[in-house]
Amino acid sequence: MGYKVELKQVCGCDVSYHTKTKDELLSQVKQHAKQVHGISEVPQDLANKCGR
């Protein structure tokens, strides 16, 4: 089935990610947060919003 997140709901960016595993999804979200927003740690409550 896979995992997906639309970041417009989280940070307002018009970006979405689709991955096979939740770990891959969180990795993509963390990379986006660091590169685009300068955030080195994704808060747990935001990480919990990432899912199927």
ChimeraX commands (.cxc) that place a marker at each C-alpha (Angstrom):
marker #1 position 0.00,0.00,0.00 radius 0.5
marker #1 position 2.61,2.58,1.01 radius 0.5
marker #1 position 2.77,5.80,2.95 radius 0.5
marker #1 position 2.17,9.38,1.93 radius 0.5
marker #1 position 2.10,12.87,3.33 radius 0.5
marker #1 position 1.07,16.20,1.87 radius 0.5
marker #1 position 3.17,18.88,3.53 radius 0.5
marker #1 position 0.69,21.63,2.69 radius 0.5
marker #1 position -1.25,20.38,5.74 radius 0.5
marker #1 position 1.86,20.44,7.94 radius 0.5
marker #1 position 4.05,23.39,6.89 radius 0.5
marker #1 position 2.19,25.03,4.03 radius 0.5
marker #1 position 4.56,23.76,1.31 radius 0.5
marker #1 position 3.01,22.39,-1.88 radius 0.5
marker #1 position 5.02,19.15,-1.62 radius 0.5
marker #1 position 3.95,15.53,-1.15 radius 0.5
marker #1 position 5.92,12.35,-0.64 radius 0.5
marker #1 position 4.91,8.75,-1.37 radius 0.5
marker #1 position 7.11,5.91,-0.07 radius 0.5
marker #1 position 6.97,2.17,0.59 radius 0.5
marker #1 position 7.78,2.42,4.31 radius 0.5
marker #1 position 7.11,4.87,7.12 radius 0.5
marker #1 position 10.86,5.13,7.79 radius 0.5
marker #1 position 11.44,6.25,4.19 radius 0.5
marker #1 position 8.63,8.77,4.53 radius 0.5
marker #1 position 10.01,10.24,7.74 radius 0.5
marker #1 position 13.45,10.45,6.14 radius 0.5
marker #1 position 12.01,12.50,3.26 radius 0.5
marker #1 position 10.12,14.76,5.66 radius 0.5
marker #1 position 13.22,15.31,7.81 radius 0.5
marker #1 position 15.29,16.12,4.74 radius 0.5
marker #1 position 12.66,18.65,3.60 radius 0.5
marker #1 position 12.49,20.23,7.06 radius 0.5
marker #1 position 16.26,20.64,7.19 radius 0.5
marker #1 position 16.82,21.87,3.63 radius 0.5
marker #1 position 13.80,24.14,3.25 radius 0.5
marker #1 position 13.05,25.30,6.79 radius 0.5
marker #1 position 16.40,24.92,8.60 radius 0.5
marker #1 position 14.84,22.53,11.13 radius 0.5
marker #1 position 17.20,19.77,12.26 radius 0.5
marker #1 position 14.65,17.83,14.35 radius 0.5
marker #1 position 11.08,17.06,13.34 radius 0.5
marker #1 position 8.89,17.26,16.46 radius 0.5
marker #1 position 7.19,13.98,17.34 radius 0.5
marker #1 position 3.69,15.42,16.99 radius 0.5
marker #1 position 4.46,16.39,13.38 radius 0.5
marker #1 position 6.11,13.03,12.67 radius 0.5
marker #1 position 2.93,11.35,13.92 radius 0.5
marker #1 position 0.93,13.17,11.23 radius 0.5
marker #1 position 2.86,11.27,8.56 radius 0.5
marker #1 position 1.14,8.06,7.62 radius 0.5
marker #1 position -0.95,6.04,5.24 radius 0.5
marker link #1:1,2 radius 0.2
marker link #1:2,3 radius 0.2
marker link #1:3,4 radius 0.2
marker link #1:4,5 radius 0.2
marker link #1:5,6 radius 0.2
marker link #1:6,7 radius 0.2
marker link #1:7,8 radius 0.2
marker link #1:8,9 radius 0.2
marker link #1:9,10 radius 0.2
marker link #1:10,11 radius 0.2
marker link #1:11,12 radius 0.2
marker link #1:12,13 radius 0.2
marker link #1:13,14 radius 0.2
marker link #1:14,15 radius 0.2
marker link #1:15,16 radius 0.2
marker link #1:16,17 radius 0.2
marker link #1:17,18 radius 0.2
marker link #1:18,19 radius 0.2
marker link #1:19,20 radius 0.2
marker link #1:20,21 radius 0.2
marker link #1:21,22 radius 0.2
marker link #1:22,23 radius 0.2
marker link #1:23,24 radius 0.2
marker link #1:24,25 radius 0.2
marker link #1:25,26 radius 0.2
marker link #1:26,27 radius 0.2
marker link #1:27,28 radius 0.2
marker link #1:28,29 radius 0.2
marker link #1:29,30 radius 0.2
marker link #1:30,31 radius 0.2
marker link #1:31,32 radius 0.2
marker link #1:32,33 radius 0.2
marker link #1:33,34 radius 0.2
marker link #1:34,35 radius 0.2
marker link #1:35,36 radius 0.2
marker link #1:36,37 radius 0.2
marker link #1:37,38 radius 0.2
marker link #1:38,39 radius 0.2
marker link #1:39,40 radius 0.2
marker link #1:40,41 radius 0.2
marker link #1:41,42 radius 0.2
marker link #1:42,43 radius 0.2
marker link #1:43,44 radius 0.2
marker link #1:44,45 radius 0.2
marker link #1:45,46 radius 0.2
marker link #1:46,47 radius 0.2
marker link #1:47,48 radius 0.2
marker link #1:48,49 radius 0.2
marker link #1:49,50 radius 0.2
marker link #1:50,51 radius 0.2
marker link #1:51,52 radius 0.2
view
